[in-house]
Structure formats: C-alpha cells, structure tokens
C-alpha cells in the first residue's frame, strides 16, 4: 500500500470516525470536546511566533513514561505542546503537569486523525520546532507533512516487537516511508533497533527505555503509606487488569479456603486498566458473596468497613499509591494474550512483582526482572494469587525482591537524558531553538477540504 491509497482509506472512514467520536462524547465530556481538534480545527494553543517542542504520548502509559523527559524540557524553559489520543492520557497529562499548564509553558491538545488536511492544519497551528513521538506512534501522513514543513521528527524510547514488525510488512511502502521519514529513532534495546532498521528507519540509536527514569512521586508514596498505616492489613494489589482477568482473580480469591473464616485474608485491590471497565467489574463483584467496596465510595484515611475483602480501585491517578500500600503487586495484562503491562512502576515503588505467562509488550523488561529476582511468574490467576499470598507471609523473600527491583530500575536509568541530548543535537544541526520566533503559519482557506 502506498501513502495515497492509505490517505484515501482514511478519508473514506471519516464519517465513521465522526460517529465514533460523537458516541464517545456522550459518555465522556473530554471526547466531546476533542471532535474538532481530531480533524485539525479549533486548537487553543500558544500564539503564532512561539516554537514549542511537540511531544505525543498516546495514552496513560506513554504519558507517564514521558514525564521525566517532559520535566527536563520544562526545566530548560522550553514551551511544550503535549498531545494525546485517549481521555485517560489527557487526564494524566493534566494531573502530572498542572503547574506548567497553569503557567502556560505546557499546553495540551488532541492529536488529529492521520489525514493530510488535518495534519497540515495541526502543524500550521502549532508550528513546532520538532516533534517527539513516544514508543510506537508512527503516523505516515503526519510524518510526511512534518517533513514537508521541515519539522524534525524523533521516535523516542522506540520499541517494535517481532509481531508488530511482521504486521508492518503487510502495510508495504506506506510504513517503510514513514519510518524513513523520521530524523532520529532512539530505540529501547538493540533488538528493537534491528527491527526498526529492517522496517525502514535510517538514523537509529539505542538510548534505553524512559520508563526507567520515573521519579517516585512523594505524594503518591506518602498517600500509600498512610493507607497502609490506617488499614493495618496485609495487602495484594492486582494492577492494570484486562477483560477476562478480573473474573478469574475474583473466582480464585472467593474459592480459597481461608483460615478463621477469612478474617485474616489479605485485602485484595483490583485496579482495571481502563476506566470503562469499572462498572463491569463492580457488577462481577456484586454477584459474589465477598465483602467489597469501591475506592470512590470510601475515605481511605479512615478504616475500611469491617470485614472488607476486596476493594475495587475505581480511581484515576492513584496506581502508584496502591503499589506503595501493598505487600505484593500482581501486574496483570499477561494472564490473557494482551501482552502484559508495565512492571517497572511497582519495582521503583519497592513492591515485589508477580506477572503472568504473556509479556509481548514488555518482553525484555519482564525477562530481565525475572532473571534478577525482582519478579516471579505464575501460569494463571490462581497461581499468581498463591505466590502473592506466600510472599505476603515471607518478609525475607519480599525484602530480597524489593532490593532486586530497586537495583534493576536504577541500573537502567538515564534514557531521558540521552533522548534529550540527541534531540538537542538534532535541533542544533537544523539551526532551530525551541521557544524562539517561528515562521507565522499562513491562514487556512475557509473552504479548505475537511479531511
């Protein structure tokens, strides 16, 4: 497939995208406000003449991963435009960078759909000094339009699994040209670098994974410790669950023969990966005889209702606090073929980790954490719960895993600084300085095609 055919397919899908955006907007006000921006209109961004660094973090995980890099950009007093494509990412960005948003140094926006007209309008409105895409965000039309405007494009903390590389080959020329259009590709690992080069990327360097640069937020750590002190309970958190996993964990917990009628059972915190699943998991819990509460319905600085066995973590932005409050973290996503989730965060928070059999999205990280003793692997939810409960009662084993996890995270830090150095070098080569006067975008004709 070439880029023209790709663009025609996207234009043909525009009515469906509009309908989808309107449907989402009925359940989430953020999506309702996003509609025009997704087609390249109505950006409330800095005035023309300011050349920000544009960072794209598609969703929640990428936004958290980009935090250290963005903080370094802000320390240099560079203006930043941060784009997202999901409401969870947008909300997390608003939370993480609230001070910079209030000061006007950072602005948030929605990334437009990858249609030529929308991409042109976005780049004309933002007029960035460069674009930094996080992990896997390769959009052919956006990269083409950025090349046409002379906007350098960087793919940072880049990863490409063997499965994704195979799928990319079916797309043909359009993806190869997109990868070739990137000015710098800064890969997480040498294996990623090899696959990225084979996919068409030209200037590829290994800079590491910026997820390892996460700074433990003092407020989240303090909140988790406060909960733990209040509860006086052993606690196991099951984080980032996907559809199909919650029911298996609930069943495994309910089916255990607890001593003393379960009064000494650890508190189980279930945190779904996506907020859209909160109600579905609540409905599953309501069908059991377990004593459970919703996080949103309780004051966690007061004792939980007596006999509480499970808490549904139906809140946003508190996952790290749940880790800090827990004896053991079961990182989900890998108990179905979804590819696993980020286990760097609990390691950095000093919480032992149990993972499932699948780890497509975090293959190397998971393998390394297992090899250094920072994580243990279970074949299924019941097995993971067994391992977690044994760890809860084994303080020396937990201490060893905590130390191993902290050493592991520390040994891989520094990717954000390397990415910033490469980006600065690229801008210097092009004679570009973020924040300085940029070319004023020309006015968009009133009748310019919508898509």
Secondary structure as the mmCIF struct_conf table of DSSP 4:
data_model
#
loop_
_struct_conf.conf_type_id
_struct_conf.id
_struct_conf.beg_label_comp_id
_struct_conf.beg_label_asym_id
_struct_conf.beg_label_seq_id
_struct_conf.end_label_comp_id
_struct_conf.end_label_asym_id
_struct_conf.end_label_seq_id
HELX_RH_AL_P HELX_RH_AL_P1 UNK A 3 UNK A 12
TURN_TY1_P TURN_TY1_P1 UNK A 13 UNK A 13
HELX_RH_AL_P HELX_RH_AL_P2 UNK A 14 UNK A 27
HELX_RH_AL_P HELX_RH_AL_P3 UNK A 29 UNK A 38
TURN_TY1_P TURN_TY1_P2 UNK A 39 UNK A 40
HELX_LH_PP_P HELX_LH_PP_P1 UNK A 46 UNK A 47
TURN_TY1_P TURN_TY1_P3 UNK A 48 UNK A 49
STRN STRN1 UNK A 50 UNK A 50
HELX_LH_PP_P HELX_LH_PP_P2 UNK A 52 UNK A 52
STRN STRN2 UNK A 53 UNK A 56
BEND BEND1 UNK A 59 UNK A 59
HELX_RH_AL_P HELX_RH_AL_P4 UNK A 60 UNK A 75
TURN_TY1_P TURN_TY1_P4 UNK A 76 UNK A 77
STRN STRN3 UNK A 80 UNK A 84
BEND BEND2 UNK A 85 UNK A 86
HELX_RH_AL_P HELX_RH_AL_P5 UNK A 87 UNK A 96
TURN_TY1_P TURN_TY1_P5 UNK A 97 UNK A 97
HELX_RH_AL_P HELX_RH_AL_P6 UNK A 98 UNK A 103
TURN_TY1_P TURN_TY1_P6 UNK A 104 UNK A 104
BEND BEND3 UNK A 105 UNK A 105
STRN STRN4 UNK A 106 UNK A 110
HELX_LH_PP_P HELX_LH_PP_P3 UNK A 111 UNK A 113
BEND BEND4 UNK A 114 UNK A 114
HELX_RH_AL_P HELX_RH_AL_P7 UNK A 116 UNK A 126
BEND BEND5 UNK A 129 UNK A 129
STRN STRN5 UNK A 130 UNK A 134
TURN_TY1_P TURN_TY1_P7 UNK A 135 UNK A 136
HELX_RH_AL_P HELX_RH_AL_P8 UNK A 140 UNK A 149
TURN_TY1_P TURN_TY1_P8 UNK A 150 UNK A 150
STRN STRN6 UNK A 152 UNK A 158
HELX_RH_AL_P HELX_RH_AL_P9 UNK A 162 UNK A 171
TURN_TY1_P TURN_TY1_P9 UNK A 172 UNK A 172
HELX_RH_AL_P HELX_RH_AL_P10 UNK A 173 UNK A 180
TURN_TY1_P TURN_TY1_P10 UNK A 181 UNK A 181
BEND BEND6 UNK A 183 UNK A 183
STRN STRN7 UNK A 184 UNK A 187
BEND BEND7 UNK A 188 UNK A 189
HELX_RH_AL_P HELX_RH_AL_P11 UNK A 190 UNK A 198
TURN_TY1_P TURN_TY1_P11 UNK A 199 UNK A 200
BEND BEND8 UNK A 203 UNK A 203
STRN STRN8 UNK A 204 UNK A 206
HELX_RH_3T_P HELX_RH_3T_P1 UNK A 210 UNK A 213
HELX_RH_AL_P HELX_RH_AL_P12 UNK A 218 UNK A 231
BEND BEND9 UNK A 233 UNK A 233
STRN STRN9 UNK A 235 UNK A 241
TURN_TY1_P TURN_TY1_P12 UNK A 243 UNK A 244
HELX_RH_AL_P HELX_RH_AL_P13 UNK A 245 UNK A 254
TURN_TY1_P TURN_TY1_P13 UNK A 255 UNK A 255
BEND BEND10 UNK A 256 UNK A 256
HELX_RH_3T_P HELX_RH_3T_P2 UNK A 259 UNK A 262
TURN_TY1_P TURN_TY1_P14 UNK A 263 UNK A 264
HELX_LH_PP_P HELX_LH_PP_P4 UNK A 265 UNK A 266
STRN STRN10 UNK A 267 UNK A 272
BEND BEND11 UNK A 273 UNK A 274
HELX_RH_3T_P HELX_RH_3T_P3 UNK A 275 UNK A 277
HELX_RH_AL_P HELX_RH_AL_P14 UNK A 278 UNK A 286
TURN_TY1_P TURN_TY1_P15 UNK A 287 UNK A 287
BEND BEND12 UNK A 288 UNK A 289
STRN STRN11 UNK A 292 UNK A 294
HELX_RH_3T_P HELX_RH_3T_P4 UNK A 295 UNK A 297
BEND BEND13 UNK A 298 UNK A 298
TURN_TY1_P TURN_TY1_P16 UNK A 300 UNK A 301
BEND BEND14 UNK A 302 UNK A 302
HELX_LH_PP_P HELX_LH_PP_P5 UNK A 303 UNK A 305
TURN_TY1_P TURN_TY1_P17 UNK A 306 UNK A 307
STRN STRN12 UNK A 310 UNK A 312
BEND BEND15 UNK A 316 UNK A 317
HELX_RH_AL_P HELX_RH_AL_P15 UNK A 319 UNK A 325
BEND BEND16 UNK A 327 UNK A 327
STRN STRN13 UNK A 328 UNK A 331
BEND BEND17 UNK A 333 UNK A 333
TURN_TY1_P TURN_TY1_P18 UNK A 334 UNK A 338
HELX_RH_AL_P HELX_RH_AL_P16 UNK A 344 UNK A 348
TURN_TY1_P TURN_TY1_P19 UNK A 349 UNK A 350
STRN STRN14 UNK A 352 UNK A 355
BEND BEND18 UNK A 357 UNK A 357
HELX_RH_3T_P HELX_RH_3T_P5 UNK A 360 UNK A 362
HELX_RH_AL_P HELX_RH_AL_P17 UNK A 363 UNK A 371
TURN_TY1_P TURN_TY1_P20 UNK A 372 UNK A 373
BEND BEND19 UNK A 374 UNK A 374
STRN STRN15 UNK A 375 UNK A 377
BEND BEND20 UNK A 379 UNK A 380
HELX_RH_AL_P HELX_RH_AL_P18 UNK A 381 UNK A 392
TURN_TY1_P TURN_TY1_P21 UNK A 393 UNK A 393
HELX_RH_AL_P HELX_RH_AL_P19 UNK A 395 UNK A 411
TURN_TY1_P TURN_TY1_P22 UNK A 412 UNK A 412
HELX_RH_AL_P HELX_RH_AL_P20 UNK A 415 UNK A 430
TURN_TY1_P TURN_TY1_P23 UNK A 431 UNK A 431
TURN_TY1_P TURN_TY1_P24 UNK A 434 UNK A 435
BEND BEND21 UNK A 436 UNK A 436
STRN STRN16 UNK A 437 UNK A 437
HELX_LH_PP_P HELX_LH_PP_P6 UNK A 439 UNK A 445
TURN_TY1_P TURN_TY1_P25 UNK A 446 UNK A 447
#
